[in-house]
Amino acid sequence: IGYAAMGGTAIAEIQFADYIFPALDQLVNEAAKFRYRSGNQWNCGGLTIRAPCGAVGHGGHYHSQSPESYFTNTPGLRVVMPRSPIAAKGLLLASIRCPDPVVFFEPKVLYRSAVEDVPEGDYELELGKAEVIKEGTDVTVVGWGAQVYVLEKACEMAAKEGISCELIDLQSLLPWDVDTVAASVEKTGKLVISHEAPITSGFAAEVSSTIQEQCFFSLEAPIQRICGYDTPFPLLFEKVYVPDELRNFEAIKSVVEYSK
C-alpha cells in the first residue's frame, strides 16, 4: 500500500485466496479508503492483489474457497475474476493500470488447463464489463471464473432439450455490469446464477436482488441461485459441494418449465 501510495506499481500475490484474511484490515480499511480519507490527495491505485481461488479437486478447507463476496461489499476496491487465460491477461493488465486498488481472483484450476492461445501483444479488457459468451432467448445464465465452463456444459445439455440459453460471464464483480445482465433478462424473462462460494450472502444474491428490482415486470419465473452449500469446504465431498453441470441444467430446465 505504501509503495502504491508513492506512485509505484505494486503487485502482491496471496499464495491462496483462503489465506487473504490476515490482510483484510489493510485492504478494507486502508487500501480501499486511502483516497477518501485524504480528500484525494493520495491514493494507492497502483495496487493489485492476485489471489488464486476456487476448487481444484483435492484442496479441502484451506485451498478451495472463493471469498470474493467478502470484498464486493467494500467501496473503493475493484474485484475481478477471469474465466480463461485470454481474459486473465487482458483483465490483469487493466487491473494493474486501474486508478483503484484491485483484488484479482484467479481460478487456480485453470493454471494447468491449456484451453486457449494467449495473444503475445499488449491488450486490456474493460473492467466492469461483462461478456455475452452465447446468445439465447429462453433463459439468462450468469457466472464468473471457472464456473463459466460448468455453465457452458449445462447450456449444451439444455440445448439438446430445445432450450436456448444466453450465457454471460460477469468478469468484474465490483463494479458489475448491471446493464448487460438486465438487458438479457428483459429479453429472456428468466435468470439462473451460479458460483462456487456458499449460497448465503454470496454474490449471486446481489445479482438476484438488483435484477429483481430492475426487471420485475419482465420476470416470468423466480430467479435461481445454484451455489456451494453453507458448510465449510469438504475435502471428501468436493464433487458434491461444487455446483456441477447437472445441478445447473436442472435449474435451467425448472425456470423454463415454470413459465409454461
N, C-alpha and C positions, 0 to 999 in steps of 0.2 A: 504494500500500500504506500509506504514512504517513497519508494523509488518511482512509482507511477505518479505520485503527487508532485514530484520534482520534474515531471515531464518525460520520464523514461517509459519504455515499453516493458511491462512486467508480465511474464507468463509463468504461472505456477502450476504444478501438477500434483494433484492428490492421487496417491497410488490407487486407491479405490474410493469411490464416492461414499461408501459406508464409513470411511474414516474422516469425512469432512467436518463432522460436528464439533471437534475442538476449535475449529476456525470460525464457527457460527457467529460468535460475538464480533469478531473482526470484520467479517463480511457484511453482517446485517446492521451493526451499529456504527461501524467506521466507514468501510468502503462505500456502502450504499448511500450514506448520509453526508459524506465529505463535502460534496458540492453545496448542499443545502445549509449545512451548519456554518459554512464560511461565506455565505452570500455570493457564491460562485467566484470567489477569489481564488480558490484552489479546487482541484478535482483529482480523482485517480482513475480517469477514463482509460488510461493505458494498461489497466489491469485485466488480465484474462485468467480465469481459474479453470484448468482442464481436470475433469473428474470422470474416470471410467465407471460406468454404472451398468446395472441390469444383470439378468440371469445368464449363466454360462453352462449350466448343466450339472455343476458339481460344486457350487460356491458356498452353499449354506448361509448361515446368519449374516456373516460379515463380508461377503464378497458377491452379493447378489442383489442388493437393494437398489431401488430407483427413487432417490429422495428429492426429485425435482419440485414437488409441491411445497417443501419447506422454504424454498427460495422464491417461488412465484408470488408469495404474499409479502414481498419486500420491495416497495417502490424505491427506485434508484439503481436497482440491478437489472440486467437483462439475463434471460435464461434461454438457452439454446440446446437442442438435441437433434443432431442429424441422423438420417437413416442409412446413409451409404457413404463410400469413400469420396465420390464426386461432391456430394453435398457437404461432407465434412470439411474438405479443403476450402470450398467457397465460403462456407459459413464461418470457419475458423479464421480465415483471413479478414473477413468482415468484422468479426468479433475483436480481433487484435487492433483493428483500426477504428473501432467504435469509440465515440466520446464518453461512453458509460462503461463501468465495470461489468464484465460478463462472466457468468458461470456457464461453462461449456461442458455439458454432459456427453460422454462418448460411450455408446453401447459396445461394451468390450467383446461381445460375442461376434462382432463384425471384424475384429482385429485379424482374425485368421480366415476371413471369408473373402476369397478372390472373386468378387461379384461385378467389378467394373474396372475399366481402364481409365485412370485419372489423367486429365489433360496436364501437360507439363507447365503451361503458361500460367501467368497471374490472372486470377479471376475471383470475383466475390459474388455471393448470393445475398440478396437483400434480407436483412434482419427484420423480423416482424411480418414476413410474407410467407403464407402457406403455398404449397404446390398441389395442384389438382393432378394426381397421377393418372387417374382413369375417370372419364366422364360417364355419367349414367343418369337414369331418370326415375328409378323406383325408390332408392334409399341412399342417404349420405352416410359414409363410413369414415370416421376420423381417427387417426392415430399419430404417433411420432416415434422416432427411434427405431429399434429393431422390430417393434411390434407391427410396423407397417408391412413387413414381409409376411407376417402371420395373416394380416388382414388381406393382403393380395391373394393368398390361398383361399381364404374364406369367400372372397368375392368371386373367385373362379368356381368354387363349389356352388355359389348362388346362381352364377350364370348358367350352369347346367340345368337349373330348375326354372330358367326363364326370368330370373331377377336381375335387373340392371342396376349395378352399384356405382355410385360416384365416390371414388376413394381420394381422400385428402390427407396429405402429410403436413402437420402444422409447422414443423421445423423449429419455429420460435414459440416459446410458451409465455415469455414476458418481454415485450407485449405479444399477444397472439392475434392472428388475422381474423377478427370477428367478421369482417365484410365478406370474405371468401366463403366461410362456412355458412353464414346466414343466407347468402345468395344461393348456395347449393340447396339448403333446406327449404327455402322458398319454392324451389323447383320440384324437389322430391317429396316434401312433406313428412320425411322420416329421418331419424338420426340415430346412429349407433357409434359409441365412443369406446375405445379400448386402450388400456395401458397396463403395464406390469405391476405398478405400485398398488398398495391396498386401496379398496374402493372408498372407504370413509375419508372424506376430506382430500381425496385425490384430485388431480387437475381436471379430470373428466367432469367433476361436479361443477366446476367453474364454467366449463364449456356448456354443459347442460343448462345451467341457470341462465346464462346470458342468452342462449338461443331460445329458451322458453319465453324470455321476456321480449325478444325482438321478433320472433316468428310464431307467436302464439296462435294466431288465426290461420296459419298455414300448416300447422302440425296435424297430421292425420293419425298419429299413434304416440303413445308415451315414449320419451327418449330412453334408450337403453344404454347402460354403462356395463361393460364387460371388463373386469379388472381383477387384480390379485385379491386374495381373501384377507380379512382382517386378523391375520396371525403373523407372528414372526416368520421370516422366510424359512421354509422347511427344507433341509438337505435331502431327505429321503423322498419327499413328495413334490419336488420341484415341477415335474411334468404335470401334476395335477394343479399346482398353485398358479403357474403362469397361464394366462388365457390363451388357449390354442385355437387353431382354425375352426375346429368343430364347435366350440363354445360360441365363437363369433358368428359362425354360419347359422347356428340355431337362433341367435338373437336377430340376425338379419331377416331370417325367414319369419320369425314371430312378429316383427314390426310390420312387415309387408302383409302378412295374413290378417293382422289386426284391423286394417282399414278395408278389407274386402267385405 
